[in-house]
Amino acid sequence: MAEEVKKAPRPVDPNSAKYKLGKIAADAFVDAIEAKKNGIPVAWVSSNFPVEIPETLGIATVYPENQAAGIAARGAGERMCNVAEAEGYSNDICAYARISMAYAKLKSCPEQDVAMPDVVLCCNNICNCMTKWYENIARMCNIPLIMVDIPYNNTVEVSDSAVKYVRAQFDNAIHELEKLTGKKFDEKKFELACKHANRTAQNWLKVCDFLQYKPAPMSGFDLFNHMADVVTARGKEAAADAFELLSKDLQKNIEEGTSTLPFPEQYRVMFEGIPCWPKLPNLFKPLKENGINVTAVVYAPAFGFVYNNMDEMARAYYKAPNSVCIEQGVAWREGICRDNKVDGVLVHYNRSCKPWSGYMAEMQRRFTADLGVPCAGFDGDQADPRNFNEAQYATRVQGLVEAMEANKKD
């Protein structure tokens, strides 16, 4: 029998964490457009590039992954993918990349307009598709590309030589951006940006950890909704303050026995991978109908970079989910599953993200063998709705429920 949890009232107070975080995400795009009008350089930045560097130099930032996710969530993903495919880009490449390159061609999309870039900042600790994607953006816009190469790490620990390699590229990125902006890199401003970024990361990880409570004080989908903030604004004080406030709100939920989850929590699962942004309601519906709360995710805490200096920052950015060895990946996921007390695992085989999805069959085998929990996989895509089958997904969720229920009876 699921434990009844009172539903927390939805905050509308402009001083609430939810309002502040929503405003940060919305303002990020508007602020870059205004910066562009005022002659401030704009960079298109990959989500795991060290944001502290452009923040220090006063460069306005746009995150194409966030823009693509927003466009997809608002129903325009397929339309923009079609534009890219008409230009000759294969529908087999990342849908974020297709949407972004379509935008670079059209320079407009009513679902989410952004400022066009003066420079592109790329870090391939996410995937190597990112490298070609950003090379194409630089070519299409005739602007410089500054690249940080973080190779796949075959060992659990990051070697000192690897840190040295990445640190040298950070230094080079700073030098190139100094030339672009005509500004000198200010160590005091950098320390402040790092202070904000660390506080944002620490509070974000604390928020993620609240899913360990049973029943959880929130829906795991809340983390997906707040990810735009930790990506776009983790070097800003406002984000650090807002996530600290959210942490306090969740602590209050625990004390009062309330939750943002709109139904009693009967089962707890890990959602593996990036959500299908165009189909979030479709993802949520079968979970709600079966009392399933997502209490563990890998994608969200992956942006919790914590460090004390530039070398440690290089080491931290080396450990993105797609750049670590399988043993590290398994350890991370199984640790989260144990800490967050999951009954099963729901795996998104994401057509857009082949590096992430490629070893998921082995991950599923390990989860079942090591944790003793059932797993179910479904096919989908982070931004192209054509690759998601609602009926297949609902069937897989139902199968997972039956397996979790049988597991509880054993």
VENPEUR-V993130 format. One record per pair of residues at least 24 apart in sequence whose ideal C-beta (glycine too) atoms are under 10 Angstrom apart, sorted by the first residue. I is the first residue (numbers start at 1). J is the second residue. D is the distance in whole Angstrom. If there is no record, write none. Layout:
i=(I/I)
j=(J/J)
d=(D/D)
This chain:
i=(1/1/2/2/2/2/2/2/2/2/3/3/3/3/3/3/4/4/4/4/5/5/5/5/5/5/5/5/5/5/5/5/5/5/6/6/6/6/6/7/7/7/7/7/7/7/8/8/8/8/8/8/8/8/8/8/8/8/8/9/9/10/10/11/11/15/16/16/16/16/17/17/17/17/17/17/17/17/17/17/17/17/18/18/18/18/18/18/18/18/19/19/20/20/20/20/20/20/20/20/21/21/21/21/21/21/21/21/21/21/21/21/21/22/22/22/22/22/23/23/23/24/24/24/24/24/24/24/24/24/24/24/24/25/25/25/25/25/25/25/25/25/25/25/25/26/26/27/27/27/28/28/28/28/28/28/28/28/28/28/28/28/28/28/29/29/29/29/29/29/29/29/29/29/29/30/30/30/31/31/31/31/31/31/32/32/32/32/32/32/32/32/32/32/33/33/33/33/33/33/34/34/35/35/35/35/35/36/36/36/36/36/36/36/37/40/40/40/41/41/41/41/41/41/41/41/41/42/42/42/42/42/42/42/43/43/43/43/43/43/43/43/43/43/43/44/44/44/44/44/44/44/44/44/44/44/44/44/44/44/44/44/44/45/45/45/45/45/45/45/45/45/45/46/46/46/46/46/46/46/46/46/46/46/46/46/46/46/47/47/47/47/47/47/47/47/47/47/47/47/47/47/48/48/48/48/48/48/48/48/48/48/48/48/48/48/48/48/48/48/48/49/49/49/49/49/49/49/49/49/49/49/49/49/49/49/50/50/50/50/50/50/50/50/50/50/50/50/50/50/50/50/50/50/50/51/51/51/51/51/51/51/51/51/51/51/51/52/52/52/52/52/52/52/52/52/52/52/52/52/52/52/52/52/52/53/53/53/53/53/53/53/53/53/53/53/53/53/53/54/54/54/54/54/54/54/54/54/55/55/55/55/55/55/55/55/55/55/55/56/56/56/56/56/56/56/56/56/56/56/56/56/56/57/57/57/57/57/57/57/57/57/57/57/57/57/58/58/58/58/59/59/59/59/59/59/59/60/60/60/61/61/61/61/61/61/61/62/62/62/62/62/63/63/63/63/63/64/64/64/64/64/64/64/64/64/64/64/64/64/64/65/65/65/65/65/65/65/65/65/65/65/65/65/65/65/66/66/66/66/66/66/66/66/67/67/67/67/67/67/67/67/67/67/67/68/68/68/68/68/68/68/68/68/68/68/68/68/68/68/68/69/69/69/69/69/69/69/69/69/69/69/69/69/69/70/70/70/70/70/70/70/70/71/71/71/71/71/71/71/71/71/71/71/71/71/71/71/72/72/72/72/72/72/72/72/72/72/72/72/72/72/72/73/73/73/73/73/73/73/73/73/73/74/74/74/74/74/74/75/75/75/76/76/76/76/76/76/76/77/77/77/77/77/77/77/77/77/77/77/77/78/78/78/78/78/78/79/79/80/80/80/80/80/80/81/81/81/81/81/82/82/83/87/87/89/89/91/91/91/91/92/92/92/93/93/93/93/93/93/94/94/94/94/94/94/94/94/94/94/94/94/94/94/94/94/95/95/95/95/95/95/95/95/95/95/95/95/95/96/96/96/96/96/96/96/96/96/96/96/96/97/97/97/97/97/97/97/97/97/97/98/98/98/98/99/99/100/100/100/100/100/101/101/101/101/103/104/104/104/104/104/104/104/105/107/116/116/117/117/117/117/118/118/118/118/119/119/119/119/119/119/119/119/120/120/120/120/121/121/121/121/121/121/121/122/122/122/122/122/123/123/123/123/123/123/123/123/123/123/123/124/124/124/124/124/124/124/124/125/125/125/125/125/125/125/125/125/125/125/125/125/125/126/126/126/126/126/126/126/126/126/127/127/127/127/127/127/127/127/128/128/128/128/129/129/129/129/130/130/143/144/144/144/144/145/146/146/146/146/146/146/146/147/147/147/148/148/148/148/150/150/150/150/150/150/151/151/152/152/152/152/152/153/153/153/153/153/153/153/154/154/154/154/154/155/155/155/155/156/156/156/156/156/156/157/157/157/157/158/158/158/158/158/158/158/158/158/159/159/160/160/162/162/162/163/163/163/163/163/163/163/163/164/164/165/165/166/166/166/166/166/166/166/167/167/167/167/167/167/167/168/169/170/170/170/170/170/171/171/174/190/190/191/192/192/193/193/193/193/194/194/194/194/194/194/194/194/195/195/195/196/196/196/196/196/196/196/196/196/197/197/197/197/197/197/197/197/197/197/197/198/198/198/198/198/198/198/198/198/198/199/199/199/199/199/199/199/199/200/200/200/200/200/200/200/200/200/200/200/200/200/200/200/200/200/200/201/201/201/201/201/201/201/201/201/201/201/201/202/202/202/202/202/202/203/203/203/203/203/203/203/203/203/203/203/203/204/204/204/204/204/204/204/204/204/204/204/204/204/204/204/205/205/205/205/205/205/205/205/205/206/206/206/206/206/206/206/206/207/207/207/207/207/207/207/207/207/208/208/208/208/208/208/208/208/208/209/209/209/209/209/209/210/210/210/210/210/210/210/210/210/211/211/211/211/211/211/211/211/211/211/211/211/211/211/211/212/212/212/212/212/212/212/213/213/213/213/213/213/213/214/214/214/214/214/214/215/215/215/215/215/215/215/215/215/215/216/216/216/216/216/216/216/216/216/216/216/216/216/216/217/217/217/217/217/217/217/217/217/217/217/217/217/218/218/218/218/218/218/218/218/218/218/218/219/219/219/219/219/219/219/219/219/219/219/219/220/220/220/220/220/220/220/220/220/220/220/220/220/220/220/221/221/221/221/221/221/221/221/221/221/221/221/222/222/222/222/222/222/222/223/223/223/223/223/223/223/223/224/224/224/224/224/224/224/224/224/224/224/225/225/226/227/227/227/227/227/227/227/229/230/230/230/230/230/230/231/234/234/234/259/261/261/261/261/261/261/262/263/263/263/263/263/263/263/264/264/265/265/265/265/266/266/266/266/266/266/266/266/267/267/267/267/267/267/267/267/267/267/267/267/268/268/268/268/268/268/268/268/268/268/268/268/268/269/269/269/269/269/269/269/269/269/269/269/269/269/269/269/269/269/269/269/269/270/270/270/270/270/270/270/270/270/270/270/270/270/270/270/270/270/270/270/270/271/271/271/271/271/271/271/271/271/271/271/272/272/272/272/272/272/272/272/272/272/272/272/272/272/272/272/272/272/272/272/273/273/273/273/273/273/273/273/273/273/273/273/273/273/273/273/273/274/274/274/274/274/274/274/274/274/274/274/274/275/275/275/275/275/276/276/276/276/276/276/276/276/276/276/276/276/276/276/276/277/277/277/277/277/278/278/278/278/278/278/278/278/278/279/279/279/279/279/279/279/279/282/282/282/282/282/282/282/283/283/283/283/283/283/283/283/285/285/285/285/286/286/286/286/286/286/286/286/286/286/287/287/287/287/289/289/289/289/290/290/290/290/290/290/290/290/291/292/292/292/292/292/292/292/293/293/294/294/294/295/295/295/295/295/295/295/296/296/296/296/296/296/296/296/296/296/297/297/297/298/298/298/298/298/298/298/299/299/299/299/301/301/302/321/321/321/322/322/322/322/322/322/323/326/326/326/326/327/329/329/329/329/329/329/330/330/330/330/330/330/331/333/333/333/333/333/334/334/334/334/334/334/337/337/337/337/338/338/338/342/342/342/342/343/343/343/343/343/343/343/343/343/343/344/344/344/344/344/344/344/344/344/344/344/344/344/345/345/345/345/345/345/345/345/346/346/346/346/346/346/346/346/346/347/347/347/347/347/347/348/348/348/348/348/348/348/348/349/349/349/349/349/349/350/350/350/350/350/350/350/350/351/351/351/351/351/351/351/351/351/352/352/352/352/352/352/353/353/356/368/372/372/373/373/373/373/374/374/374/374/374/374/374/374/374/375/375/376/376/376/376/376)
j=(264/266/215/263/264/265/266/267/291/293/214/215/257/264/265/266/215/257/264/265/215/216/217/253/257/258/259/260/261/262/263/264/265/293/253/256/257/258/259/258/259/260/261/262/263/264/217/218/249/250/252/253/256/257/258/259/260/261/262/258/260/260/262/249/260/245/242/245/246/249/207/226/241/242/243/244/245/246/247/248/249/250/222/225/226/242/245/246/249/260/242/245/229/238/239/241/242/243/245/246/222/225/226/228/229/230/233/238/239/242/243/245/246/225/226/228/229/242/229/238/242/226/228/229/230/232/233/236/238/239/241/242/243/66/70/225/226/227/228/229/230/231/232/233/239/70/228/232/233/238/60/61/62/63/66/67/114/228/229/231/232/233/236/239/62/63/66/67/70/112/113/114/115/228/232/113/114/115/60/61/62/115/232/233/59/60/61/62/63/114/115/116/117/232/60/62/113/114/115/116/60/115/59/60/61/62/115/60/62/114/115/116/117/118/115/115/118/181/117/118/119/143/177/180/181/182/183/114/115/116/117/118/119/143/115/117/118/119/120/121/143/144/146/177/180/100/103/104/114/115/116/117/118/119/120/121/122/134/137/138/141/143/145/117/119/120/121/122/123/134/146/231/232/120/121/122/123/124/125/126/127/130/131/133/134/147/148/231/96/123/125/126/130/227/228/230/231/232/234/302/303/320/122/123/124/125/126/127/130/148/150/231/302/303/305/317/319/320/321/322/323/120/121/122/123/124/125/126/130/134/146/147/148/150/173/317/121/123/148/166/169/170/173/174/193/194/197/235/305/307/310/313/314/316/317/121/193/196/197/200/231/232/233/234/235/236/305/170/189/190/191/192/193/194/195/196/197/198/234/235/305/307/310/313/317/121/146/148/170/171/173/174/177/185/190/193/235/310/313/119/121/146/173/174/177/181/193/235/189/190/192/193/194/196/197/233/234/235/236/174/177/183/185/186/187/188/189/190/191/192/193/194/235/174/177/178/180/181/182/183/184/185/186/189/190/193/181/183/186/189/118/119/121/177/180/181/183/115/117/118/115/117/121/231/232/233/235/114/115/116/117/232/114/228/231/232/233/96/97/99/100/101/103/104/114/117/120/130/133/134/137/94/96/97/99/100/126/130/133/227/228/231/232/274/382/383/96/112/114/227/228/229/231/232/96/99/100/103/109/111/112/113/114/228/232/94/95/96/97/98/99/100/101/102/103/109/112/277/352/382/383/95/96/99/112/224/227/228/231/274/275/277/278/382/383/99/109/111/112/114/228/277/383/95/96/99/100/102/103/109/110/111/112/113/114/277/278/383/96/99/111/112/276/277/278/279/280/352/381/382/383/384/385/111/112/225/275/276/277/278/279/280/383/109/110/111/112/277/278/111/278/385/102/109/110/111/112/278/383/102/111/276/277/278/279/381/382/383/384/385/386/278/383/384/385/386/387/109/111/105/106/109/111/383/384/381/383/384/385/386/384/386/109/136/140/133/136/351/384/386/387/351/352/354/129/132/133/351/352/354/126/127/129/130/132/133/350/351/352/353/354/355/381/382/383/384/277/278/350/351/352/353/381/382/383/384/385/386/387/126/129/130/133/274/277/352/353/381/382/383/384/127/129/130/132/133/134/136/137/352/383/133/352/383/384/383/384/133/134/136/137/383/133/136/137/140/137/133/136/137/138/139/140/141/140/141/141/143/141/143/144/145/143/144/180/181/143/144/145/146/176/177/180/181/144/145/146/147/145/146/147/148/173/176/177/146/147/148/149/173/147/148/149/150/166/169/170/173/317/320/323/148/149/150/151/152/320/322/323/149/150/151/152/153/166/317/318/319/320/321/322/323/324/150/302/320/321/322/323/353/355/356/320/322/323/352/353/354/355/356/152/322/354/355/352/353/354/355/322/355/180/176/177/179/180/176/172/173/174/175/176/177/180/172/173/176/172/173/314/317/314/317/318/319/320/323/318/323/322/323/324/325/355/318/319/320/323/324/325/328/324/325/326/327/328/324/325/327/328/319/324/325/327/328/331/315/319/325/328/314/315/316/317/318/319/323/324/328/315/318/311/315/314/315/318/310/311/312/313/314/315/316/318/311/314/314/318/310/311/313/314/315/317/318/309/310/311/312/313/314/315/314/314/310/311/313/314/317/310/314/310/235/310/309/235/237/234/235/236/237/235/305/307/308/309/310/312/313/235/237/240/233/234/235/236/237/238/239/240/241/230/233/234/235/236/239/240/305/306/307/313/234/235/240/304/305/306/307/308/313/316/234/237/239/240/241/243/244/306/229/230/233/234/235/236/237/238/239/240/241/242/243/244/303/304/305/306/230/234/239/240/243/301/303/304/305/306/307/316/240/243/244/247/304/306/230/239/240/241/242/243/244/245/246/247/248/304/229/230/234/239/240/243/244/246/247/300/301/303/304/305/306/230/243/247/300/301/303/304/305/306/243/244/246/247/248/250/251/304/243/244/246/247/249/250/300/301/304/296/297/300/301/302/303/304/336/340/247/250/301/336/339/340/246/247/249/250/251/253/254/295/340/250/268/270/293/294/295/296/297/300/301/336/339/340/341/342/295/296/336/338/339/340/341/250/253/254/259/295/340/341/265/268/293/295/340/341/254/257/259/261/264/265/266/268/293/295/250/253/254/259/260/261/265/268/293/294/295/296/340/341/249/250/251/252/253/254/255/256/257/258/259/260/261/246/249/250/253/258/259/260/261/293/294/295/259/260/261/262/263/265/284/287/288/293/294/295/261/268/269/270/271/275/287/292/293/294/295/296/297/300/340/260/261/271/275/280/283/284/287/288/293/294/297/246/250/259/260/261/294/300/271/275/294/296/297/299/300/301/271/274/275/277/280/283/284/294/297/299/300/275/280/300/274/275/297/299/300/302/303/303/300/301/302/303/304/305/303/303/304/305/293/287/288/291/293/294/295/288/287/288/289/290/291/292/293/291/293/291/292/293/295/290/291/292/293/343/401/404/405/291/292/293/295/342/343/344/400/401/404/405/408/292/293/294/295/296/337/340/341/342/343/344/373/404/293/294/295/296/297/337/340/342/343/344/345/346/373/374/375/376/397/400/401/404/294/295/296/297/298/333/334/336/337/340/342/343/344/345/346/347/367/371/373/375/295/296/297/298/299/300/342/345/346/347/348/296/297/298/299/333/337/345/346/347/348/349/350/356/357/360/363/364/367/375/377/297/298/299/321/346/347/348/349/350/353/356/357/360/377/378/380/382/298/299/348/350/352/353/356/357/380/381/382/383/299/348/350/380/382/348/350/352/378/379/380/381/382/383/384/385/387/388/390/393/381/382/383/384/385/380/381/382/383/384/385/386/387/388/380/381/385/387/388/389/390/393/380/385/388/389/390/393/394/346/348/378/380/388/390/393/397/390/393/394/397/346/390/393/394/395/396/397/398/400/401/346/397/400/401/394/397/398/401/394/397/398/400/401/402/404/405/401/343/344/346/397/400/401/404/342/343/340/342/346/336/337/339/340/341/342/343/333/335/336/337/338/339/340/341/342/345/333/336/340/329/332/333/336/337/356/363/348/353/356/382/332/336/332/353/355/356/353/354/355/356/358/359/355/359/362/363/366/366/356/359/360/362/363/366/359/362/363/366/367/370/366/363/366/367/370/371/363/366/367/370/371/373/367/370/371/373/370/371/373/367/371/373/404/371/373/374/400/401/403/404/405/407/408/368/371/373/374/375/376/397/400/401/403/404/405/407/371/373/374/375/376/377/400/404/374/375/376/377/378/393/396/397/400/375/376/377/378/396/400/377/378/379/380/381/382/388/393/377/378/379/380/381/387/378/379/380/381/382/383/387/388/379/380/381/382/383/384/386/387/388/380/381/382/383/384/387/381/382/382/403/407/410/400/403/404/407/399/400/401/402/403/404/405/406/407/400/403/400/401/402/403/404)
d=(9/8/8/8/4/6/4/8/5/10/8/5/10/7/7/9/9/9/5/9/5/9/8/9/6/7/5/10/7/10/9/6/7/10/9/8/6/5/7/7/7/8/8/6/9/10/8/8/8/9/9/6/8/10/4/6/5/9/10/8/10/8/10/8/10/8/9/8/9/7/9/9/9/6/8/8/4/4/8/8/5/9/9/9/9/9/9/8/8/9/9/10/9/7/9/7/4/9/7/8/10/8/6/8/5/9/9/9/8/5/8/9/7/9/9/9/9/9/10/9/9/9/8/5/10/7/5/8/6/6/10/6/10/8/9/9/8/9/4/5/10/9/7/8/10/10/9/9/9/9/9/8/8/8/8/10/9/8/8/9/4/6/9/10/7/9/8/7/8/7/7/5/8/10/8/9/10/9/7/9/10/9/10/10/10/4/7/5/10/6/4/10/9/9/9/9/7/7/5/10/8/8/9/4/9/10/7/7/9/9/4/7/9/8/8/9/9/9/9/4/6/10/8/6/6/10/10/9/5/7/5/5/8/10/10/6/7/5/7/5/9/10/8/8/9/8/10/9/8/9/8/4/9/8/5/7/9/8/6/9/9/9/10/9/9/8/4/8/8/9/10/9/9/9/7/5/5/8/9/6/10/5/9/9/7/10/9/10/10/9/10/7/9/9/10/9/5/9/10/9/7/9/10/5/9/5/5/10/9/9/8/9/8/8/8/6/10/5/9/9/9/10/5/7/4/10/9/9/10/10/9/10/6/10/8/8/9/7/7/9/10/6/8/10/10/9/9/9/8/10/9/6/8/9/6/9/8/10/7/10/8/8/8/6/5/9/9/9/10/6/9/9/4/5/10/9/5/9/9/5/9/10/9/7/10/8/9/9/7/10/6/6/7/8/8/8/9/10/9/9/7/10/9/10/7/9/9/8/8/8/9/4/9/8/8/9/9/4/7/8/9/9/6/6/9/9/5/4/9/8/5/9/8/8/5/7/9/5/10/5/9/6/8/8/9/10/7/7/9/8/8/8/9/7/8/7/9/7/9/9/10/10/8/10/7/9/9/5/6/9/7/8/9/8/6/5/10/7/8/8/4/9/8/9/8/9/9/10/8/8/8/9/5/9/9/8/8/9/10/10/10/7/10/9/9/9/9/9/9/8/5/10/6/6/9/8/7/7/8/9/5/9/5/10/10/9/7/4/8/8/4/6/10/9/8/10/9/8/10/8/5/10/7/9/9/9/8/8/10/8/9/5/9/7/7/10/9/7/4/9/8/8/10/10/9/6/9/9/8/6/9/5/5/10/10/9/9/8/8/7/9/10/8/4/5/9/10/10/9/7/4/8/8/8/9/10/9/10/4/6/9/7/9/9/9/4/7/9/9/7/7/8/10/6/8/4/8/9/10/10/9/10/7/5/10/8/9/5/6/6/9/8/9/6/6/6/10/9/9/10/8/6/9/9/9/9/8/5/9/8/10/10/9/10/10/10/9/9/7/8/9/8/9/9/6/8/8/10/8/9/10/8/5/8/10/7/9/9/5/7/8/10/9/8/8/9/9/9/9/8/5/9/6/6/4/4/9/9/8/10/9/9/8/9/10/7/9/10/7/6/9/10/6/8/8/4/9/8/9/8/9/9/9/8/8/6/9/7/9/9/7/10/7/6/7/7/9/10/8/5/10/9/5/6/7/9/7/9/6/6/10/10/6/8/7/9/6/5/8/6/8/7/6/9/7/5/7/9/8/5/8/8/7/10/8/7/5/7/9/10/8/4/8/6/9/9/10/9/7/8/10/7/6/6/8/10/10/9/8/9/4/9/9/9/9/6/7/8/4/9/7/4/9/9/9/6/8/6/8/9/8/9/9/6/9/10/7/8/5/8/9/9/10/8/9/9/8/8/10/10/10/7/10/9/7/10/8/5/10/10/5/7/9/9/8/10/9/6/9/8/9/7/6/9/7/6/9/7/8/6/8/8/9/6/8/10/6/6/6/8/9/5/10/10/10/9/6/9/8/10/8/6/6/5/8/9/10/10/9/8/5/9/10/5/7/10/9/10/10/10/9/9/8/8/6/10/6/8/10/5/5/10/7/8/8/8/10/10/9/9/4/8/7/6/10/6/6/10/8/4/9/9/8/6/9/7/6/9/8/10/10/10/8/10/9/8/9/5/8/10/8/10/8/9/8/9/10/7/9/9/8/9/8/5/6/5/9/7/5/9/10/10/5/5/8/9/8/7/9/9/9/9/10/8/10/8/6/7/8/10/10/9/8/9/4/8/8/7/10/8/6/7/4/7/8/9/9/5/4/9/9/6/9/9/9/9/10/8/6/10/9/9/9/7/4/5/5/9/9/8/9/9/9/8/6/9/9/6/9/8/4/5/9/7/5/10/9/8/5/8/8/9/5/10/9/9/8/8/7/5/10/10/10/9/10/9/6/9/4/10/8/8/8/9/5/10/9/9/9/6/9/6/5/9/6/9/9/10/9/8/6/5/10/10/7/9/9/9/9/8/10/8/9/9/7/10/4/8/8/7/10/10/9/9/10/8/8/4/6/8/9/10/9/9/5/9/10/8/9/9/10/5/5/7/9/9/6/9/9/9/9/8/7/10/8/9/6/10/9/6/7/8/4/9/9/8/9/9/9/9/6/9/7/6/7/6/9/5/10/8/9/9/5/8/9/4/5/9/9/9/7/5/7/8/9/9/6/7/10/6/4/6/9/10/9/8/5/4/7/9/9/8/9/9/6/7/9/9/9/8/9/6/10/9/10/6/3/6/7/6/8/9/9/9/9/8/7/8/6/8/10/9/6/9/9/9/10/6/9/9/10/9/10/8/10/6/8/4/9/9/9/5/8/7/9/10/9/8/8/7/10/9/8/9/9/9/7/6/10/7/10/8/10/10/5/8/10/6/7/9/8/9/10/9/10/6/10/10/7/9/5/9/9/6/9/8/6/9/7/8/5/8/7/3/7/8/9/9/9/9/6/5/7/9/9/5/7/8/7/5/8/9/8/6/8/4/8/9/7/6/5/5/8/10/9/7/6/7/7/10/9/10/6/6/5/6/5/9/10/9/9/9/7/10/8/7/7/4/7/8/7/10/7/5/7/5/10/8/5/7/9/8/10/9/9/9/7/5/9/8/10/10/8/5/8/7/9/8/6/9/7/10/6/7/4/6/9/9/9/9/7/7/9/9/8/8/9/8/7/10/9/7/4/8/5/7/6/7/8/10/10/8/8/10/6/7/6/8/6/7/10/9/9/4/9/8/7/9/9/7/7/8/10/9/10/4/6/6/8/9/8/8/5/10/9/9/6/6/10/9/9/8/9/7/8/4/9/10/7/7/9/6/10/5/10/7/8/10/9/7/10/5/7/9/9/9/9/8/9/9/7/9/9/10/8/9/10/9/7/5/9/9/4/7/10/9/8/7/10/10/9/9/9/9/10/7/7/9/5/10/9/10/9/9/8/8/7/8/7/8/10/10/10/9/8/9/9/10/5/7/6/9/8/10/5/6/9/8/4/9/5/8/10/8/9/8/6/6/7/10/9/10/10/10/9/10/9/8/9/10/9/7/8/10/5/6/10/10/9/6/7/8/9/10/10/7/10/10/7/9/9/8/7/5/8/8/10/7/8/7/10/9/9/7/7/6/6/10/7/9/6/7/9/7/10/9/8/6/9/10/6/8/9/9/9/5/9/7/7/10/9/5/5/7/7/10/5/8/7/5/10/8/8/6/8/4/8/9/8/10/10/8/6/8/7/9/8/7/6/6/7/4/7/9/10/8/6/8/5/9/8/9/9/5/7/5/7/10/10/10/9/6/6/6/10/8/10/7/7/5/9/10/7/9/5/9/9/5/5/6/7/8/9/6/10/10/7/9/10/9/8/7/8/6/9/9/3/6/10/8/6/8/8/4/9/10/7/9)
